[in-house]
Amino acid sequence: MQIPDAAQAVLSRLPKGVARRLEVVLDKLPVVGNLVRAEKKKVADSLKESVRKHRPTELAFDALPEKGLPQDAVLDVLRTFARREEGQWREGRVSGGVYHGDAAHLGFLDQVYSLYSQSNPLHADVWPSVARFEADLVAFTARLMGGDPRLEVDEQVVCGTLSSGGTESIMLAMKAYRDFARAHRGVRHGNIVAPVSAHPAFDKAAHTMDVEMRRVPVDADGRANVEAMKAAVDSSTLVMVGSAVSFPHGVIDPIEELSEYAHARHVGFHTDACLGGFILAFAPDAGFRVPRFDFSLRGVTSMSADTHKFGYAAKGSSVVLYRGRALRRAQYFTTPEWPGGLYVTPGFAGSRPGALIAAAWATMMSLGREGYVTHTRAVLESAREIRKGIEAMPELRVIGDPLWVIAFRSDVVDVYRVLDEMAKRGWSLNGLQHPAAVHLCVTLRHTQPGVAQRFLADLRASVDAVRDSPPAKDGMAPVYGLASSLPFKGMVSDLLCAYVDALYDA
């Protein structure tokens, strides 16, 4: 079902509430509703089949076994699953996902985890070493991101906490800005100003915190439009947002200019360095110039940086940083009158896995600055080779000026079909939209000998296959095609929910 471009343009400008009501009305019309439902069912069935096809069937139970299985039998099944699934990421065929992956490094993290598998920083008196690890990780990261955790002036000291990942770090920061503004500026709800390329975690935070989300266009190079960002700020703005780097296009927003404007307007500025922080911090020592993005800029008041990405720790850890203890304190949750005792947590979670904190600390201690610089150089050099190879293909066009997250689009071939062709060749890449594009996030897995060359050869073959063959009826191309043609995002959300439903269907 294709909607004319002019009609889509009009419908896209409707307020969300109006669009949703109109969607409900149209869905009830026999012809329109039946067409849309048929298209949605076709794509939803395709997504469900994709999930079913890849799901392991060994030891499939529909209920808890009456008697526990022998531990050796359970381990054998797990080893089978792990061996089956590890080939793709070990060979460097996955965009992002696994950022280190070396067997010795993973074995080291497994040992650390086993030592602290029972620890919980909620009980700092029982596991004081975990509390120390967390404080060290925050201090280490603060120094790397241009801050100094040793300052005696509270409003200038860079401090923070750990979280379970980038999404929680971002949500915690947005909660801190909301509560700080309520207490000190009299702003009850407020708004967040962010480019459309900023991570969806900001939308999730706005939805959860009852804050308005103001999305601003980006320029052709994928970077935030400075003037549009400035124009979106008003007296109720809590924080402006910039990415270093953005997930879709791997580019660094003009953070120096944006944060200086935020400083002048007395609003916060958050640099989302979840993906890029632990690369950009070491890039200069690795021989690559990068613009300033961190607390060395006076307007930057908070940051997020994921230790479980290019910090090379185990999955489930991130750092959120603030300029000043007062802003960090707005992140905390306290309940002073609970019958269960005085209760305080630094973030959303109560109990947290101390083993992941210990693993992150052990990673940073074992790698040291020299190790991070070496890894950063390897990633950026491999990415440079891949970028040059993509740019040499006349059908493809790299978006912006990326360092290691390389997004490409095409005016010649259907880039989503290229994505599907790469999947047939064993590659798991990321599909993007607005504009239609695909990206590869280069990690240490891609620095292995021959991986970059194999990627470029397969990409060349995939482009040729798409150019010389008729349109496909399965894969991701029809899904993205339907998503772009449907005038109401609620319909697309329904498809996304159907996919998640399929994941949970046993």
ZALUMNU-97227 format. One line per field, with one value per residue (C-alpha): residue number from 1; x, y, z; residue in one letter. Coordinates in Angstrom, 1 decimal, padded with zeros to 4 digits. Example, Ala and Ser with C-alpha at 12.3 -4.5 7.8 and 13.67 -1.06 7.14 Angstrom:
pos: 1_2
px: 012.3_013.7
py: -004.5_-001.1
pz: 007.8_007.1
code: A_S
REM end
This chain:
pos: 1_2_3_4_5_6_7_8_9_10_11_12_13_14_15_16_17_18_19_20_21_22_23_24_25_26_27_28_29_30_31_32_33_34_35_36_37_38_39_40_41_42_43_44_45_46_47_48_49_50_51_52_53_54_55_56_57_58_59_60_61_62_63_64_65_66_67_68_69_70_71_72_73_74_75_76_77_78_79_80_81_82_83_84_85_86_87_88_89_90_91_92_93_94_95_96_97_98_99_100_101_102_103_104_105_106_107_108_109_110_111_112_113_114_115_116_117_118_119_120_121_122_123_124_125_126_127_128_129_130_131_132_133_134_135_136_137_138_139_140_141_142_143_144_145_146_147_148_149_150_151_152_153_154_155_156_157_158_159_160_161_162_163_164_165_166_167_168_169_170_171_172_173_174_175_176_177_178_179_180_181_182_183_184_185_186_187_188_189_190_191_192_193_194_195_196_197_198_199_200_201_202_203_204_205_206_207_208_209_210_211_212_213_214_215_216_217_218_219_220_221_222_223_224_225_226_227_228_229_230_231_232_233_234_235_236_237_238_239_240_241_242_243_244_245_246_247_248_249_250_251_252_253_254_255_256_257_258_259_260_261_262_263_264_265_266_267_268_269_270_271_272_273_274_275_276_277_278_279_280_281_282_283_284_285_286_287_288_289_290_291_292_293_294_295_296_297_298_299_300_301_302_303_304_305_306_307_308_309_310_311_312_313_314_315_316_317_318_319_320_321_322_323_324_325_326_327_328_329_330_331_332_333_334_335_336_337_338_339_340_341_342_343_344_345_346_347_348_349_350_351_352_353_354_355_356_357_358_359_360_361_362_363_364_365_366_367_368_369_370_371_372_373_374_375_376_377_378_379_380_381_382_383_384_385_386_387_388_389_390_391_392_393_394_395_396_397_398_399_400_401_402_403_404_405_406_407_408_409_410_411_412_413_414_415_416_417_418_419_420_421_422_423_424_425_426_427_428_429_430_431_432_433_434_435_436_437_438_439_440_441_442_443_444_445_446_447_448_449_450_451_452_453_454_455_456_457_458_459_460_461_462_463_464_465_466_467_468_469_470_471_472_473_474_475_476_477_478_479_480_481_482_483_484_485_486_487_488_489_490_491_492_493_494_495_496_497_498_499_500_501_502_503_504_505_506
px: 000.0_001.9_000.8_001.7_004.6_002.5_000.0_002.7_004.2_000.8_000.1_003.6_002.9_-000.2_000.0_000.6_-002.8_-004.7_-002.7_-003.5_-007.2_-007.3_-005.4_-008.1_-010.9_-009.2_-008.5_-012.3_-013.0_-013.5_-011.3_-008.5_-008.5_-008.4_-005.6_-003.5_-004.2_-003.3_000.0_000.8_-000.1_002.1_005.1_004.3_004.1_007.5_009.0_007.6_008.9_012.3_012.3_011.0_013.5_016.5_015.2_017.1_014.9_017.1_015.6_012.4_010.1_006.7_006.9_009.5_010.9_009.4_012.9_016.0_018.3_021.9_024.1_026.4_023.5_022.5_026.1_026.4_023.3_024.6_028.0_026.2_024.2_027.3_029.4_026.7_026.2_029.8_031.1_029.5_030.8_034.2_034.8_034.0_030.7_028.6_028.2_029.1_027.6_030.9_033.6_036.6_035.9_039.4_039.3_042.0_040.2_036.9_038.4_039.9_036.5_034.9_037.4_036.6_032.9_033.1_034.9_032.2_029.1_027.3_028.2_025.7_026.7_023.4_025.1_028.3_029.1_029.3_031.2_033.2_035.6_032.7_031.9_035.6_035.6_032.6_034.2_037.4_035.5_033.7_037.0_038.9_036.2_035.8_039.5_039.3_036.4_038.1_037.0_038.8_037.1_039.6_038.3_037.2_034.6_031.4_029.8_032.9_033.9_033.1_031.4_028.9_027.7_027.5_024.5_023.4_024.0_023.7_019.9_019.9_022.7_020.7_017.5_019.2_020.7_017.3_015.8_018.5_017.8_014.1_014.3_017.0_014.9_011.9_013.9_016.0_014.2_010.6_010.2_007.6_007.9_010.3_011.6_014.7_016.1_018.0_018.8_016.7_019.9_020.1_019.5_015.9_016.8_016.1_012.5_012.1_013.3_011.0_008.0_008.9_009.7_006.7_009.0_008.5_010.9_011.8_013.5_015.5_016.6_020.2_022.2_023.1_026.3_024.2_025.3_022.9_021.7_023.0_020.5_017.6_018.8_019.1_015.7_014.1_015.4_013.1_012.7_011.5_014.4_016.1_018.9_020.3_021.8_024.6_026.2_029.8_029.3_025.7_024.6_023.1_025.9_028.9_029.5_030.2_027.6_029.0_029.2_031.5_029.1_026.0_027.3_028.5_024.9_023.5_025.9_024.8_021.1_021.8_020.5_022.2_024.1_024.5_027.1_026.0_029.3_027.9_029.2_032.2_033.6_036.2_037.4_037.5_039.3_042.2_042.0_044.6_047.2_046.4_047.2_043.6_042.4_038.9_037.0_036.4_033.3_033.7_034.1_036.9_034.1_032.5_029.0_029.0_027.3_026.8_028.0_027.3_030.0_029.6_032.3_030.6_031.3_034.7_035.6_035.8_034.0_031.3_027.9_025.8_027.9_028.0_029.1_027.0_028.9_027.9_029.5_028.8_027.5_024.2_023.2_024.3_022.3_019.2_019.7_019.4_016.2_015.5_012.7_013.3_010.1_009.8_009.1_011.8_014.4_016.1_016.4_018.5_019.7_021.9_019.7_016.7_017.9_018.1_020.2_022.9_025.4_028.6_030.4_029.9_031.3_034.3_034.7_034.7_037.3_039.5_039.2_040.4_043.2_044.4_044.4_045.7_046.1_048.5_046.2_043.3_045.4_046.6_043.1_041.8_044.5_043.6_039.9_040.4_042.9_040.7_037.7_039.7_040.4_036.7_035.5_037.9_036.7_033.1_033.8_035.4_032.1_030.2_026.8_027.3_027.8_029.2_027.2_029.2_032.7_032.7_035.7_034.6_030.7_030.4_026.9_026.3_023.3_022.6_020.8_021.4_020.3_017.9_020.2_017.9_018.2_022.0_021.5_019.6_022.3_025.0_022.9_022.9_026.7_026.8_027.0_024.8_024.6_022.3_019.6_018.9_016.1_015.5_017.5_017.6_021.0_023.1_026.0_028.9_030.2_033.9_035.2_038.3_036.6_037.0_040.7_041.6_043.6_041.4_038.1_038.1_038.9_036.2_033.6_034.4_034.4_031.0_029.7_030.8_029.1_025.9_025.6_026.1_023.5_020.9_021.6_021.2_018.2_014.4_013.1_013.0_009.8_011.4_014.1_014.3_013.8_010.0_009.8_011.6_009.6_006.3_007.5_008.4_005.1_002.7_001.5_001.0_003.8_001.4_001.1_004.9_004.9_002.3_004.8_007.6_005.5_004.5_008.2_008.8_005.7_007.3_010.5_008.6_006.4_007.8
py: 000.0_003.1_006.6_009.5_011.6_014.8_013.0_011.6_015.1_016.5_013.5_013.7_017.2_016.4_016.5_013.1_013.0_014.0_011.5_008.7_009.5_009.7_006.4_004.8_006.2_005.0_001.6_001.2_001.9_-001.4_-000.8_001.1_-000.9_-004.2_-003.1_-001.9_-004.9_-007.3_-005.5_-005.5_-009.1_-010.1_-008.3_-009.5_-013.1_-012.7_-011.3_-014.2_-016.7_-015.2_-015.5_-019.1_-020.1_-019.0_-020.2_-023.3_-026.3_-028.4_-029.1_-027.3_-027.4_-025.7_-025.9_-026.2_-029.8_-031.9_-032.9_-030.8_-031.8_-032.9_-029.9_-031.6_-032.0_-028.4_-027.2_-029.4_-027.7_-024.3_-025.1_-026.3_-023.0_-020.9_-022.6_-022.3_-018.6_-017.4_-018.0_-014.9_-012.4_-014.0_-013.7_-010.0_-010.2_-008.2_-004.4_-003.4_-005.9_-007.4_-004.8_-006.9_-010.6_-011.9_-015.3_-014.4_-011.2_-013.0_-015.7_-013.1_-011.4_-014.8_-015.3_-011.9_-012.5_-015.8_-014.1_-011.5_-013.4_-013.0_-009.4_-006.5_-002.8_-002.2_-003.8_-001.7_-002.8_-006.5_-005.8_-002.6_-003.5_-003.2_000.2_001.1_-000.3_001.8_005.0_004.2_003.6_007.0_008.8_007.1_008.0_011.5_012.2_010.6_012.8_016.1_016.4_016.4_014.5_015.9_019.5_020.8_023.2_021.1_022.8_022.2_018.7_016.0_013.1_010.4_006.8_003.6_002.2_-000.9_000.6_003.7_003.8_003.9_006.5_008.7_008.2_008.9_012.2_013.3_012.5_014.6_017.6_017.4_017.1_019.8_022.2_021.5_022.3_025.2_026.8_026.2_024.3_021.6_019.5_021.2_020.0_018.3_019.6_017.0_016.3_013.6_011.5_011.3_007.9_006.8_006.6_010.3_009.7_006.9_009.3_012.0_009.6_008.2_011.5_013.4_015.8_017.2_015.9_018.4_016.7_019.0_018.2_017.4_018.6_016.5_015.4_013.9_016.5_018.6_021.8_024.5_027.2_024.9_023.6_027.1_028.1_025.2_026.3_028.3_029.2_025.7_023.8_021.5_020.3_020.3_017.1_016.3_013.0_012.0_010.0_009.6_006.0_006.3_008.1_008.0_011.7_014.2_016.9_020.5_020.2_023.1_025.6_024.0_023.7_027.3_028.4_026.2_027.8_031.3_030.3_028.7_025.3_022.0_020.2_016.5_014.9_011.4_009.6_006.1_004.8_007.1_008.2_005.5_005.9_009.7_010.0_008.0_009.1_011.9_009.6_007.1_009.8_010.9_014.5_014.9_018.0_018.7_017.1_016.7_018.5_020.6_022.6_024.8_024.3_020.5_019.6_015.9_013.0_009.3_006.8_003.0_000.9_-002.2_-000.8_000.5_000.4_-003.4_-004.5_-007.1_-006.2_-004.3_-001.3_002.4_005.6_008.8_011.9_015.4_018.7_019.2_017.1_018.9_017.7_014.2_014.3_015.0_011.6_009.8_008.3_008.4_007.2_008.4_007.0_003.4_000.9_-001.3_001.3_004.3_003.7_005.3_004.2_006.1_005.1_003.1_-000.3_-001.5_-004.6_-004.5_-007.1_-006.3_-008.8_-006.5_-003.6_-005.7_-006.8_-003.3_-002.2_-005.2_-004.4_-000.8_-001.9_-004.6_-002.6_000.7_003.8_002.1_-000.8_001.5_003.6_000.5_-000.8_002.6_002.9_-000.5_000.2_003.6_002.4_-000.6_001.8_004.1_001.2_000.2_003.7_004.2_001.0_002.0_005.4_003.7_002.1_004.5_003.2_004.1_007.3_007.6_010.0_012.8_012.4_009.3_007.8_004.2_004.0_004.2_004.8_004.6_005.3_004.9_006.8_003.9_000.7_-000.2_-000.1_-002.2_-005.0_-004.6_-005.1_-008.3_-009.5_-008.9_-010.9_-013.8_-013.6_-013.8_-010.2_-008.6_-004.8_-002.0_-000.7_003.1_005.3_009.0_008.7_005.0_003.8_001.0_001.2_-000.8_-000.1_-001.2_-002.9_-004.9_-007.9_-006.2_-005.5_-009.2_-010.0_-010.2_-009.0_-005.6_-007.0_-009.7_-007.1_-004.9_-007.9_-009.1_-005.5_-005.2_-008.5_-007.5_-004.3_-006.1_-008.7_-006.0_-004.1_-007.1_-008.9_-008.1_-006.8_-009.3_-010.3_-011.2_-009.9_-006.5_-004.5_-005.0_-004.2_-000.9_-000.2_-000.7_001.4_004.3_004.1_003.9_007.4_006.7_005.7_003.9_001.3_000.9_000.6_-002.2_-004.1_-003.6_-004.8_-007.9_-008.6_-008.4_-010.5_-013.2_-013.1_-013.9_-016.6_-019.9
pz: 000.0_-001.2_000.0_-002.3_-001.1_-000.9_001.3_003.5_003.9_005.1_007.4_008.9_010.1_012.0_015.8_017.3_019.0_015.9_013.7_016.1_016.1_012.3_012.2_014.3_012.0_008.8_010.3_010.7_007.0_005.2_002.2_003.8_007.0_005.2_003.0_005.9_008.0_005.1_004.6_008.3_008.7_005.8_007.3_010.8_009.7_007.9_011.1_013.2_010.7_010.9_014.7_014.6_012.0_014.1_017.5_018.9_019.6_021.9_025.3_024.4_027.4_027.8_031.5_034.3_034.3_037.1_038.1_037.7_034.8_035.4_035.4_032.9_030.5_030.8_030.2_027.2_025.7_026.5_024.9_021.8_021.6_022.3_019.6_017.1_017.7_018.2_014.7_013.2_015.8_016.3_012.6_012.6_010.7_013.1_013.2_016.8_019.3_020.4_020.9_022.0_021.8_022.2_023.9_026.5_027.4_027.7_029.8_032.1_032.6_033.3_036.2_037.6_037.3_039.2_042.1_042.5_041.3_044.6_045.2_045.3_045.8_047.5_050.5_050.5_054.0_052.9_049.6_050.2_047.4_044.9_046.1_045.7_042.1_041.2_042.6_040.7_037.5_037.8_038.6_035.8_033.3_034.5_033.9_030.4_029.6_030.4_034.0_037.3_040.1_042.6_042.6_045.9_044.4_044.3_041.3_039.2_040.3_037.7_039.4_038.5_039.0_037.1_035.3_033.5_030.0_027.8_028.0_031.8_031.9_029.6_031.5_034.8_033.4_032.1_035.5_037.2_034.9_035.5_039.3_039.5_037.4_039.6_042.7_041.5_038.5_039.2_035.9_036.5_033.3_030.9_027.5_026.0_022.8_020.7_017.1_015.3_015.3_019.1_020.6_021.3_025.0_025.2_023.9_026.4_029.1_028.0_027.9_031.3_033.0_031.6_029.8_026.3_023.6_020.9_018.0_015.6_012.0_011.1_008.1_005.1_006.9_009.7_012.3_014.4_012.7_015.1_014.3_014.5_017.9_019.2_017.9_019.8_023.2_025.5_029.2_030.0_028.3_030.7_028.6_025.0_023.6_021.3_020.2_020.1_018.0_016.8_016.4_012.9_011.1_013.4_013.3_016.1_016.5_016.8_020.5_021.2_019.6_021.0_024.5_024.5_023.6_026.4_028.8_027.7_028.1_031.6_030.5_030.7_027.9_027.7_025.5_024.6_024.3_025.0_021.7_021.1_024.5_024.9_021.3_021.2_024.5_023.1_019.4_019.7_021.2_018.4_015.8_014.9_015.4_016.9_018.0_021.7_023.0_026.7_030.1_028.7_027.2_030.0_028.6_028.9_032.2_031.8_029.8_029.2_028.2_027.9_029.5_027.9_024.4_023.6_027.3_026.5_029.8_030.0_028.9_031.4_032.5_031.6_033.3_033.7_034.7_035.9_036.4_040.1_042.9_043.1_039.7_040.5_043.7_041.7_040.1_043.5_044.9_048.6_050.8_054.4_056.0_054.7_057.5_056.0_056.9_055.4_051.7_049.0_045.6_043.2_040.2_039.2_040.3_043.8_043.7_041.0_039.8_041.5_039.3_036.3_038.2_039.2_035.5_034.3_036.9_036.0_032.3_032.7_035.1_032.8_029.6_031.0_028.8_026.5_025.8_025.0_022.6_020.8_020.4_019.3_016.6_015.3_015.1_013.4_010.9_009.9_009.6_007.4_005.0_005.0_004.4_001.5_000.0_000.2_-001.2_-004.2_-005.1_-007.4_-006.4_-002.7_-000.8_002.7_004.9_006.6_007.8_010.1_011.9_012.6_012.4_008.6_007.2_003.4_001.2_-002.5_-005.3_-007.7_-005.8_-003.0_000.0_002.1_-000.5_-000.2_003.5_002.8_000.4_003.0_005.5_003.0_003.0_006.8_007.8_010.4_009.7_010.8_008.6_009.0_007.8_007.0_004.8_003.8_004.6_006.2_008.6_009.9_013.4_013.3_016.4_017.3_015.6_012.3_012.8_012.4_009.2_006.1_007.7_006.1_002.7_003.0_004.0_000.9_-001.4_-000.1_-000.3_-003.9_-004.7_-002.9_-004.7_-008.0_-007.1_-006.2_-009.4_-011.6_-010.0_-009.5_-006.2_-003.3_-001.6_001.8_004.1_005.6_002.4_002.4_006.1_005.7_002.5_004.3_007.3_004.9_003.1_006.0_006.9_010.6_012.9_015.1_012.4_012.3_016.1_015.8_013.6_016.0_018.9_016.8_016.4_020.2_020.8_018.6_020.6_023.8_022.2_023.4
code: M_Q_I_P_D_A_A_Q_A_V_L_S_R_L_P_K_G_V_A_R_R_L_E_V_V_L_D_K_L_P_V_V_G_N_L_V_R_A_E_K_K_K_V_A_D_S_L_K_E_S_V_R_K_H_R_P_T_E_L_A_F_D_A_L_P_E_K_G_L_P_Q_D_A_V_L_D_V_L_R_T_F_A_R_R_E_E_G_Q_W_R_E_G_R_V_S_G_G_V_Y_H_G_D_A_A_H_L_G_F_L_D_Q_V_Y_S_L_Y_S_Q_S_N_P_L_H_A_D_V_W_P_S_V_A_R_F_E_A_D_L_V_A_F_T_A_R_L_M_G_G_D_P_R_L_E_V_D_E_Q_V_V_C_G_T_L_S_S_G_G_T_E_S_I_M_L_A_M_K_A_Y_R_D_F_A_R_A_H_R_G_V_R_H_G_N_I_V_A_P_V_S_A_H_P_A_F_D_K_A_A_H_T_M_D_V_E_M_R_R_V_P_V_D_A_D_G_R_A_N_V_E_A_M_K_A_A_V_D_S_S_T_L_V_M_V_G_S_A_V_S_F_P_H_G_V_I_D_P_I_E_E_L_S_E_Y_A_H_A_R_H_V_G_F_H_T_D_A_C_L_G_G_F_I_L_A_F_A_P_D_A_G_F_R_V_P_R_F_D_F_S_L_R_G_V_T_S_M_S_A_D_T_H_K_F_G_Y_A_A_K_G_S_S_V_V_L_Y_R_G_R_A_L_R_R_A_Q_Y_F_T_T_P_E_W_P_G_G_L_Y_V_T_P_G_F_A_G_S_R_P_G_A_L_I_A_A_A_W_A_T_M_M_S_L_G_R_E_G_Y_V_T_H_T_R_A_V_L_E_S_A_R_E_I_R_K_G_I_E_A_M_P_E_L_R_V_I_G_D_P_L_W_V_I_A_F_R_S_D_V_V_D_V_Y_R_V_L_D_E_M_A_K_R_G_W_S_L_N_G_L_Q_H_P_A_A_V_H_L_C_V_T_L_R_H_T_Q_P_G_V_A_Q_R_F_L_A_D_L_R_A_S_V_D_A_V_R_D_S_P_P_A_K_D_G_M_A_P_V_Y_G_L_A_S_S_L_P_F_K_G_M_V_S_D_L_L_C_A_Y_V_D_A_L_Y_D_A
REM end
